[in-house]
Amino acid sequence: MPSALVTGTSTGIGQATAISLARKGYTVFAAMRNTAAAGPLAKAAADENLTITPMAMDVDDDRSVERGVARVLQAEGRIDVLVNNAGIGGGGGAVELTPLAKFRQVMETNFFGLLRCTQAVIPAMRRQKSGFIANISSGAARFAIAMMGDYVASKFAVEGLSECLAQEMKAFGVRVAVIEPGFIATPIFGKGEPSPQDPAYPHGRRLAALMGALLPNASSPFEVGDLIAELAMNSDDRLRHGVGHAAAELINCRQGMSDADWVALGGVTDADFAATFKAGLGLDLKL
């Protein structure tokens, strides 16, 4: 059986991806910081007789990642799939007001954690001359909007790293995919610690209105998990893959505007901001 290592599997996209891969016949090692949270995943595995092994691994810690990867290699002799999913949300604050410590925290997990796991797995994939690495980015990496600077910066970094990595891995038979979820029903939206607000920045209210209009129709995390499982099993070598509610619409909305027009949204009235998303996405923002 092929083997897969998935990070951030206690909830959401990571949990769904572990299940989706196991349903396709993969032996899945489901990494999470604290295996006390593995109950729902273990139950799903037992109910469907899936080969999923929850294991403790903190992507922010060098030694923890080294031990986790070594455990998979010792058990299976190879790693066919790496899904870099572990991540945290941003604080929803203006760049000026978001503490540097918060930027570092978000970058440490969302970017350096992903990089740490990737560097640990690549030697085995190069030796076996095959493999698939799925890096979970975000539609926000193509749709940068005010008050999400810490989170968006981390996902821009993931996109740039992935593009370079895909070129480097091509000669070794290792595919790299960037997964860009839209609005997915996961706990990440409730986990971020809000950054300080200032009435000088109306953008926070506008962001809340936009998210409030999108979240009620959020997609199941299994849309992402099933896509990753499908990509792992085929030969699709496209780099970027949007998935989930409004992913394509948000990306197309941004791509349909010039940089100047997109930046100008930061200075318009609430009514004009709402009108832009009514025209582009059919959304009724409560502003």
C-alpha positions in Angstrom: 0.0 0.0 0.0 1.3 3.5 -0.8 1.9 5.7 2.2 0.9 9.3 3.0 1.9 11.8 5.7 -0.8 14.5 6.4 -0.2 17.4 8.8 -2.8 19.2 10.9 -5.3 16.3 11.0 -7.2 16.9 14.2 -9.9 18.8 12.4 -11.0 20.3 9.1 -9.2 19.9 5.8 -6.4 17.7 7.3 -8.8 15.3 8.9 -10.9 15.0 5.8 -7.8 14.5 3.6 -6.5 11.7 5.9 -9.8 10.0 5.5 -10.0 10.6 1.7 -6.5 9.2 1.1 -7.2 6.2 3.3 -10.4 5.5 1.4 -8.2 5.3 -1.7 -6.0 2.6 -0.2 -3.2 4.7 1.3 -1.6 3.9 4.7 -2.0 7.3 6.3 0.0 8.8 9.1 -2.1 11.6 10.5 0.1 14.1 12.3 -1.2 16.6 14.9 0.3 18.5 17.8 -1.7 16.6 20.4 -3.0 13.1 19.8 -5.6 13.7 22.5 -7.6 15.4 19.7 -7.4 12.2 17.6 -10.8 10.8 18.8 -13.0 11.8 15.8 -10.4 10.7 13.3 -9.8 7.4 15.1 -13.5 6.7 15.1 -13.9 7.4 11.4 -11.0 5.0 10.7 -12.5 2.3 12.9 -16.0 2.8 11.4 -14.7 2.4 7.8 -11.8 0.0 8.5 -9.3 2.6 7.3 -5.5 2.4 7.8 -4.9 5.7 9.6 -2.3 6.1 12.4 -2.6 9.3 14.4 0.8 10.5 15.6 2.1 13.5 17.5 4.1 16.0 15.4 4.5 19.7 15.8 5.4 21.3 12.5 6.9 24.3 14.4 9.6 22.0 15.9 12.6 20.7 14.0 13.1 17.6 16.1 9.4 16.7 16.2 9.2 16.8 12.4 12.5 14.7 12.1 11.0 12.1 14.5 7.7 12.0 12.7 9.2 11.6 9.2 11.6 8.9 10.5 8.7 7.0 12.0 6.9 6.9 8.7 10.0 5.8 6.9 10.8 3.2 9.5 7.3 1.7 9.2 6.7 2.0 5.4 10.2 2.4 3.9 8.9 5.3 1.7 6.6 8.3 1.7 4.5 8.6 -1.4 2.4 11.6 -0.5 3.0 14.6 1.8 0.1 16.9 2.5 1.3 20.1 4.2 -2.0 21.2 5.7 -1.1 22.4 9.3 -1.9 26.1 9.6 -3.3 28.9 11.7 -5.5 31.8 10.8 -4.5 35.4 11.0 -5.7 38.0 13.5 -7.8 40.1 11.1 -6.1 43.4 11.9 -4.4 46.2 10.0 -0.7 45.8 9.2 0.1 48.8 11.4 -1.7 47.3 14.4 -0.8 43.6 14.2 2.1 42.8 16.5 5.3 41.5 14.9 5.0 38.5 17.2 1.7 37.6 15.5 3.2 37.9 12.0 6.1 35.6 13.2 3.6 33.1 14.7 1.6 32.9 11.5 4.7 32.6 9.3 6.3 30.0 11.6 3.4 27.6 11.2 2.0 28.4 7.8 5.3 28.8 6.0 8.2 27.6 7.9 6.2 24.6 9.2 5.4 23.6 5.7 9.0 24.1 4.6 10.3 22.1 7.6 8.2 19.1 6.6 9.0 19.4 3.0 12.7 19.5 3.6 12.4 16.4 5.8 10.5 14.4 3.2 12.3 15.4 0.0 15.4 13.1 0.4 13.2 10.0 0.5 11.2 11.1 -2.5 14.3 11.8 -4.5 15.7 8.4 -3.7 12.5 6.6 -4.7 12.2 9.0 -7.8 8.5 9.5 -7.2 6.2 11.3 -4.8 3.4 13.9 -4.6 3.5 17.0 -2.3 0.3 19.0 -1.8 0.7 22.3 -0.2 -2.4 23.9 1.3 -2.5 27.5 0.4 -5.7 29.6 0.1 -7.8 31.5 -2.3 -6.5 34.4 -0.2 -3.1 33.9 -1.8 -4.7 35.2 -5.1 -7.2 37.6 -3.4 -5.3 39.7 -1.0 -7.6 41.9 1.0 -7.1 44.5 3.7 -7.0 43.3 7.4 -5.6 39.9 6.4 -1.9 40.9 6.0 -0.4 38.3 8.3 -2.4 35.3 6.9 -2.2 36.5 3.2 1.6 37.1 3.5 2.1 33.5 4.7 0.1 32.1 1.9 1.9 34.2 -0.7 5.1 32.8 0.6 3.7 29.2 0.3 2.8 29.9 -3.4 6.2 31.2 -4.2 8.0 28.4 -2.5 5.8 25.8 -4.2 6.4 27.2 -7.6 10.2 27.0 -7.1 9.9 23.6 -5.5 7.9 22.2 -8.4 10.6 23.2 -10.8 13.3 21.6 -8.7 11.4 18.4 -8.2 10.4 17.8 -11.8 13.6 16.0 -12.7 13.1 13.6 -9.8 9.6 12.5 -10.7 8.1 14.4 -7.7 4.9 16.4 -8.4 4.0 19.5 -6.4 0.5 21.0 -6.2 -0.7 24.1 -4.6 -4.3 23.7 -3.2 -6.2 27.0 -3.0 -9.4 26.4 -0.9 -12.2 29.0 -1.0 -14.5 29.1 2.0 -14.4 25.7 3.7 -16.4 24.8 6.8 -13.5 24.4 9.2 -12.7 25.6 12.8 -9.9 27.9 11.5 -12.3 30.8 11.2 -12.9 30.7 15.0 -9.4 30.1 16.1 -7.6 33.4 15.3 -6.9 35.9 18.1 -8.3 39.2 16.9 -5.8 42.0 16.5 -6.4 45.4 18.0 -8.9 47.5 16.0 -8.9 51.2 15.3 -11.9 53.2 13.9 -9.4 54.8 11.4 -9.6 51.5 9.5 -13.1 50.7 8.2 -11.7 47.7 6.4 -12.3 45.3 9.3 -16.1 45.9 9.1 -16.0 45.4 5.4 -14.0 42.1 5.7 -16.5 40.9 8.3 -19.4 41.6 6.0 -17.7 39.8 3.1 -16.9 36.8 5.2 -20.4 36.8 6.7 -21.9 36.6 3.2 -19.6 33.8 2.1 -19.4 31.5 5.2 -23.1 30.3 5.2 -22.4 28.5 1.9 -19.0 27.1 2.9 -18.0 23.8 1.4 -17.3 20.5 3.1 -13.6 19.9 3.9 -14.1 16.6 2.0 -14.2 18.6 -1.3 -10.5 19.4 -0.6 -9.6 16.0 0.7 -11.2 14.2 -2.2 -9.4 16.5 -4.7 -6.0 15.8 -3.0 -6.7 12.1 -3.1 -7.6 12.3 -6.8 -4.5 14.3 -7.6 -2.3 11.9 -5.6 -3.5 9.0 -7.8 -3.3 10.6 -11.2 -0.6 12.2 -13.3 -2.0 15.8 -13.3 1.0 18.1 -13.1 -0.9 21.4 -13.0 0.5 23.5 -10.2 -2.5 25.4 -8.8 -5.9 24.0 -8.0 -8.8 26.1 -6.7 -11.4 24.2 -4.7 -14.5 24.9 -2.6 -17.1 27.6 -2.3 -16.3 30.8 -4.2 -12.6 29.9 -4.8 -12.8 30.4 -8.5 -15.2 33.4 -8.2 -12.9 35.2 -5.8 -9.8 34.6 -7.8 -11.6 35.6 -11.0 -12.9 38.8 -9.4 -9.4 39.8 -8.4 -7.9 38.9 -11.8 -10.6 40.9 -13.5 -9.4 44.1 -11.8 -6.2 46.1 -12.3 -3.9 46.5 -9.4 -4.8 50.2 -9.3 -8.6 49.4 -9.1 -8.1 46.7 -6.5 -6.0 49.0 -4.3 -8.6 51.8 -4.8 -11.2 49.6 -3.0 -9.4 50.5 0.2 -10.5 54.1 -0.1 -14.0 53.9 -1.3 -17.2 54.2 0.6 -19.0 51.2 2.2 -21.7 51.5 -0.5 -19.1 51.4 -3.3 -17.3 48.5 -1.7 -20.6 46.5 -1.4 -21.5 47.4 -5.0 -18.2 45.9 -6.2 -18.9 42.5 -4.7 -22.5 42.7 -5.7 -21.5 43.1 -9.3 -18.5 40.7 -9.2 -19.9 37.9 -7.0 -23.6 38.6 -6.6 -23.2 39.1 -2.8 -25.3 41.3 -0.7 -23.0 42.7 2.0 -24.6 43.9 5.2 -22.8 47.3 5.6 
